[in-house]
Amino acid sequence: MRFTLAKKVYVLLFLVYSCGGDVEDSDTKVGTQDYISNVENYVGEYQSWSTEKEVCKLRIYRPENNFKTEACVGGEQATHTYEQMREIIQGIDPKKTLVIGNGGAGAIGFIKYLAPIYNSMHLESQTTFIWRAAHSFQNLRDYDSIDLAITYEPHMELEAKNTAEKIAQVDSFFLNHFELSAPQDDPLCIKSHLIDPVTETVLNNECPVVSDEAKIDKRDVVGIMTKIISQTLSSATDVQTMRYRYASRYNHSAMGEKDHTLFLLAIKELVNKAVERADENKDFDFGNELINAIFPKNVEYTKEYLSIVLYDSWMRHVQIFPTQFPWDMMKIANETGLYHSNDRAFYRSEKFQFNVDQYLSKIDDSDIENIFINPAQLWCVKEHEGKQNSIAMEFLSWIKTAEAKDAINSFVPEGQTEQLYIASDYTFDETYQAYNRHIENRILSEDQRIEDRWQQHAATAE
């Protein structure tokens, strides 16, 4: 039986990447139902720093207390309005207080670090800093509970600024960085395919040595993800064996969106490679009873259709945790042996005992075109814009100074030894355009089924 080119492409993908079925593998169960259902057990479970303690949603740094961390206010209190929050925190003058909403940077001490530096340059008016721990989409939603926020989603920031008119003075703040990592045992043998860009050595482990053609530069995060997906699906040759291989937040956080973009870029590359292979073997006759039984004869399978099939197959191996913070994801991935992406700040933290040998990627720190560069934006709520004697406006002005940029570049989190952030010299427009290019590149076709599923899931996670 002879197949059309498109069907040959699908056969190639099916033979190499096929998976399906409902199975229980040890204590991990994955079903063939739509991947969105994976989220149902997690929505509404707002995880804290420690899964055993109540989340600390507010931390206060007072100048009169030498900026020591104090007055954690947890539970529902942190979701009150701006005025109610002021009442909760006794003894603080609202005119001398700055509430900054953020997730990861605050968690590793960045806001606490900036507080005394800012005050040392504003001796005439000492300011109490409060960090409100929240995801970016929560800060953009609950803007009436903060003065400023550090967020990482240019498209959401632009919408809040121009359309909703909730925020103002959006500007690029610093460059943060993500990396891909493997579990300790690297079950897919990804590290054996990698080359260190500095030493040009192959990072071998106990897996077989691969050919030169199969080697991947550690800066190529799309290439690494392509290998993770292809190794995952090709190792699931038996339709009755499936298991989770990757942990993702898969929500509208920076981490969730970068995973989504990375998945689609990798799938796009896999489909394109399959098309090339099929094109090189136009006369090859695929005689496969399973293929013939599942798929109708004389049907043209387009690249768009192949992309969706491959996407659905991969997502069955992705365990989704939409409400967990990055530090929770570190714990989950390490304990369950899953590949995942995360912020460098948490990889480096002594708290999580991450082994540097688990790194898969090694991105360039300042190349904004790399999707694992995570630009942070700083903005104020609309009501502060143009106000005289506004601490929020004063802070926004200060953050653009040479002294502030030096402070950003000098930040080393407690227990770590390396500079973490790079003060951004990009404009917000440049940051947004780079983000937009990533989005445009990830679109597989005009068919919106994948994007619609993603938007449905990410919205559910909020």
JOVEN-V716644 format. One record per residue. N is the residue number from 1. RES is the residue in three letters. OMEGA is omega as a letter, one per 30 degrees, with the letter a starting at -180 (* if undefined). BURIAL is b if it has 24 or more other C-alpha atoms within 12 Angstrom, else e. Layout:
# JOVEN-V716644
{{N;RES;OMEGA;BURIAL} {N;RES;OMEGA;BURIAL}}
This chain:
# JOVEN-V716644
{{1;MET;l;e} {2;ARG;a;e} {3;PHE;l;b} {4;THR;l;b} {5;LEU;a;b} {6;ALA;a;b} {7;LYS;l;b} {8;LYS;l;b} {9;VAL;a;b} {10;TYR;l;b} {11;VAL;l;b} {12;LEU;l;b} {13;LEU;a;b} {14;PHE;a;b} {15;LEU;a;b} {16;VAL;a;b} {17;TYR;a;b} {18;SER;l;b} {19;CYS;l;b} {20;GLY;l;b} {21;GLY;l;e} {22;ASP;a;e} {23;VAL;l;b} {24;GLU;a;e} {25;ASP;a;e} {26;SER;a;e} {27;ASP;a;e} {28;THR;a;e} {29;LYS;l;e} {30;VAL;a;b} {31;GLY;l;b} {32;THR;l;b} {33;GLN;a;e} {34;ASP;a;b} {35;TYR;a;b} {36;ILE;a;b} {37;SER;l;b} {38;ASN;a;b} {39;VAL;a;b} {40;GLU;a;e} {41;ASN;a;e} {42;TYR;a;b} {43;VAL;l;b} {44;GLY;l;e} {45;GLU;a;e} {46;TYR;a;b} {47;GLN;l;b} {48;SER;l;b} {49;TRP;l;b} {50;SER;a;e} {51;THR;a;e} {52;GLU;a;e} {53;LYS;l;e} {54;GLU;a;e} {55;VAL;l;b} {56;CYS;a;b} {57;LYS;l;b} {58;LEU;l;b} {59;ARG;a;b} {60;ILE;l;b} {61;TYR;a;b} {62;ARG;l;b} {63;PRO;a;b} {64;GLU;l;e} {65;ASN;l;e} {66;ASN;l;e} {67;PHE;l;b} {68;LYS;l;e} {69;THR;a;b} {70;GLU;l;e} {71;ALA;l;b} {72;CYS;l;e} {73;VAL;a;b} {74;GLY;l;b} {75;GLY;a;e} {76;GLU;a;e} {77;GLN;a;e} {78;ALA;l;b} {79;THR;l;b} {80;HIS;l;b} {81;THR;a;e} {82;TYR;a;b} {83;GLU;l;e} {84;GLN;l;e} {85;MET;l;b} {86;ARG;a;b} {87;GLU;a;e} {88;ILE;a;e} {89;ILE;a;b} {90;GLN;l;e} {91;GLY;l;e} {92;ILE;l;b} {93;ASP;a;e} {94;PRO;a;b} {95;LYS;a;e} {96;LYS;a;b} {97;THR;l;b} {98;LEU;l;b} {99;VAL;a;b} {100;ILE;l;b} {101;GLY;l;b} {102;ASN;l;b} {103;GLY;a;b} {104;GLY;a;b} {105;ALA;l;b} {106;GLY;a;b} {107;ALA;a;b} {108;ILE;l;b} {109;GLY;a;b} {110;PHE;a;b} {111;ILE;l;b} {112;LYS;l;b} {113;TYR;a;b} {114;LEU;a;b} {115;ALA;a;b} {116;PRO;l;b} {117;ILE;l;b} {118;TYR;a;b} {119;ASN;l;b} {120;SER;l;e} {121;MET;l;e} {122;HIS;a;e} {123;LEU;a;e} {124;GLU;a;e} {125;SER;a;e} {126;GLN;a;b} {127;THR;l;b} {128;THR;l;b} {129;PHE;l;b} {130;ILE;l;b} {131;TRP;l;b} {132;ARG;a;b} {133;ALA;a;b} {134;ALA;l;b} {135;HIS;l;b} {136;SER;a;b} {137;PHE;l;b} {138;GLN;l;b} {139;ASN;l;b} {140;LEU;l;b} {141;ARG;a;b} {142;ASP;a;b} {143;TYR;a;b} {144;ASP;l;b} {145;SER;a;b} {146;ILE;l;b} {147;ASP;a;b} {148;LEU;l;b} {149;ALA;l;b} {150;ILE;a;b} {151;THR;a;b} {152;TYR;a;b} {153;GLU;a;b} {154;PRO;a;b} {155;HIS;l;b} {156;MET;l;b} {157;GLU;l;b} {158;LEU;l;b} {159;GLU;a;e} {160;ALA;a;b} {161;LYS;a;b} {162;ASN;a;e} {163;THR;a;e} {164;ALA;a;e} {165;GLU;l;e} {166;LYS;a;b} {167;ILE;a;b} {168;ALA;l;b} {169;GLN;l;b} {170;VAL;a;b} {171;ASP;l;b} {172;SER;a;b} {173;PHE;l;b} {174;PHE;l;b} {175;LEU;l;b} {176;ASN;a;b} {177;HIS;l;b} {178;PHE;l;b} {179;GLU;l;b} {180;LEU;l;b} {181;SER;l;b} {182;ALA;l;b} {183;PRO;a;b} {184;GLN;a;b} {185;ASP;l;e} {186;ASP;a;b} {187;PRO;a;b} {188;LEU;l;b} {189;CYS;a;b} {190;ILE;a;b} {191;LYS;a;b} {192;SER;l;b} {193;HIS;a;b} {194;LEU;l;b} {195;ILE;l;b} {196;ASP;a;b} {197;PRO;a;e} {198;VAL;a;e} {199;THR;a;e} {200;GLU;l;e} {201;THR;l;e} {202;VAL;a;b} {203;LEU;a;b} {204;ASN;l;e} {205;ASN;a;e} {206;GLU;l;e} {207;CYS;l;e} {208;PRO;l;e} {209;VAL;a;e} {210;VAL;a;e} {211;SER;l;e} {212;ASP;a;e} {213;GLU;a;e} {214;ALA;a;e} {215;LYS;a;b} {216;ILE;l;b} {217;ASP;a;b} {218;LYS;l;b} {219;ARG;a;b} {220;ASP;a;b} {221;VAL;l;b} {222;VAL;l;b} {223;GLY;l;b} {224;ILE;l;b} {225;MET;l;b} {226;THR;l;b} {227;LYS;l;b} {228;ILE;a;b} {229;ILE;a;b} {230;SER;l;b} {231;GLN;l;b} {232;THR;a;b} {233;LEU;l;b} {234;SER;l;b} {235;SER;l;b} {236;ALA;a;b} {237;THR;l;e} {238;ASP;a;e} {239;VAL;l;e} {240;GLN;l;e} {241;THR;l;b} {242;MET;l;b} {243;ARG;l;b} {244;TYR;l;b} {245;ARG;a;b} {246;TYR;l;b} {247;ALA;a;b} {248;SER;l;b} {249;ARG;l;b} {250;TYR;l;b} {251;ASN;a;b} {252;HIS;l;b} {253;SER;l;b} {254;ALA;a;b} {255;MET;a;b} {256;GLY;a;b} {257;GLU;l;b} {258;LYS;l;b} {259;ASP;a;b} {260;HIS;l;b} {261;THR;a;b} {262;LEU;l;b} {263;PHE;a;b} {264;LEU;l;b} {265;LEU;l;b} {266;ALA;l;b} {267;ILE;l;b} {268;LYS;l;b} {269;GLU;l;b} {270;LEU;l;b} {271;VAL;l;b} {272;ASN;l;b} {273;LYS;l;e} {274;ALA;l;b} {275;VAL;l;b} {276;GLU;a;e} {277;ARG;l;e} {278;ALA;a;b} {279;ASP;l;e} {280;GLU;a;e} {281;ASN;a;e} {282;LYS;a;e} {283;ASP;a;e} {284;PHE;a;e} {285;ASP;l;e} {286;PHE;l;b} {287;GLY;a;e} {288;ASN;a;e} {289;GLU;a;e} {290;LEU;l;e} {291;ILE;a;e} {292;ASN;a;e} {293;ALA;a;e} {294;ILE;a;e} {295;PHE;a;e} {296;PRO;l;e} {297;LYS;l;e} {298;ASN;l;e} {299;VAL;l;e} {300;GLU;l;e} {301;TYR;a;b} {302;THR;l;b} {303;LYS;a;b} {304;GLU;l;b} {305;TYR;l;b} {306;LEU;l;b} {307;SER;a;b} {308;ILE;l;b} {309;VAL;a;b} {310;LEU;l;b} {311;TYR;l;b} {312;ASP;l;b} {313;SER;a;b} {314;TRP;a;b} {315;MET;l;b} {316;ARG;l;b} {317;HIS;a;b} {318;VAL;l;b} {319;GLN;a;b} {320;ILE;l;b} {321;PHE;a;b} {322;PRO;a;b} {323;THR;a;b} {324;GLN;l;b} {325;PHE;a;b} {326;PRO;a;b} {327;TRP;l;b} {328;ASP;a;b} {329;MET;l;b} {330;MET;a;b} {331;LYS;a;b} {332;ILE;a;b} {333;ALA;a;b} {334;ASN;a;b} {335;GLU;a;e} {336;THR;l;b} {337;GLY;a;b} {338;LEU;l;b} {339;TYR;l;b} {340;HIS;l;b} {341;SER;l;b} {342;ASN;l;b} {343;ASP;l;b} {344;ARG;a;b} {345;ALA;a;b} {346;PHE;l;b} {347;TYR;a;b} {348;ARG;a;b} {349;SER;l;b} {350;GLU;a;e} {351;LYS;a;e} {352;PHE;l;b} {353;GLN;l;e} {354;PHE;l;b} {355;ASN;a;e} {356;VAL;l;e} {357;ASP;l;e} {358;GLN;l;b} {359;TYR;l;b} {360;LEU;a;b} {361;SER;l;b} {362;LYS;a;b} {363;ILE;l;b} {364;ASP;a;b} {365;ASP;a;b} {366;SER;a;e} {367;ASP;a;e} {368;ILE;l;b} {369;GLU;l;b} {370;ASN;a;b} {371;ILE;l;b} {372;PHE;l;b} {373;ILE;a;b} {374;ASN;a;b} {375;PRO;l;b} {376;ALA;l;b} {377;GLN;l;b} {378;LEU;l;b} {379;TRP;l;b} {380;CYS;l;b} {381;VAL;a;b} {382;LYS;a;b} {383;GLU;a;e} {384;HIS;a;b} {385;GLU;l;b} {386;GLY;a;e} {387;LYS;l;e} {388;GLN;l;e} {389;ASN;l;e} {390;SER;l;b} {391;ILE;l;b} {392;ALA;a;b} {393;MET;l;b} {394;GLU;l;b} {395;PHE;l;b} {396;LEU;l;b} {397;SER;a;b} {398;TRP;a;e} {399;ILE;l;b} {400;LYS;a;b} {401;THR;l;e} {402;ALA;l;e} {403;GLU;l;e} {404;ALA;l;b} {405;LYS;l;b} {406;ASP;l;e} {407;ALA;l;b} {408;ILE;a;b} {409;ASN;a;b} {410;SER;a;e} {411;PHE;l;b} {412;VAL;a;b} {413;PRO;l;b} {414;GLU;a;e} {415;GLY;l;e} {416;GLN;a;e} {417;THR;a;e} {418;GLU;l;e} {419;GLN;a;b} {420;LEU;a;b} {421;TYR;l;b} {422;ILE;l;b} {423;ALA;a;b} {424;SER;l;b} {425;ASP;l;b} {426;TYR;l;b} {427;THR;l;b} {428;PHE;l;b} {429;ASP;l;e} {430;GLU;l;e} {431;THR;a;b} {432;TYR;a;b} {433;GLN;l;e} {434;ALA;l;b} {435;TYR;a;b} {436;ASN;l;e} {437;ARG;l;e} {438;HIS;a;b} {439;ILE;a;b} {440;GLU;a;e} {441;ASN;a;e} {442;ARG;a;b} {443;ILE;a;b} {444;LEU;a;b} {445;SER;l;e} {446;GLU;l;e} {447;ASP;a;e} {448;GLN;a;e} {449;ARG;a;e} {450;ILE;a;b} {451;GLU;l;b} {452;ASP;l;e} {453;ARG;l;b} {454;TRP;a;b} {455;GLN;l;e} {456;GLN;l;e} {457;HIS;a;b} {458;ALA;l;b} {459;ALA;l;e} {460;THR;a;b} {461;ALA;a;b} {462;GLU;*;b}}
